[in-house]
């Protein structure tokens, strides 16, 4: 079976697993701080981590030479996945702040 020995497939699966784990750590952190559980919030948090982690995985070969030697692909994927969700939240907050959108939108 060719898929068992395909390093590209295993690389993508590894990146997705690292991204998922990073998303779970982020969820656990927010739950520990007292945020109530919400299925949409959980899906969006994990989705953001997986999206950014995969994008970092795909970008790594192109920028590897410009990074310090200690920044390996697993480190880049994990850090990117962790901060990716937080950056999406920051962008959402800034857009709402700029346009004067209520914090509770669209739940008004």
Secondary structure, DSSP 8 states (H G I E B T S, - for coil): -GGGG-HHHHHHHHHHHHHHHHHHHHHHHHHHTT----HHHHHHHHHHHHHHHHHHHHHHHHHGGGS-TT--HHHHHHHHHHHHHHHHHHHHHHHHHHHT--TTTT--
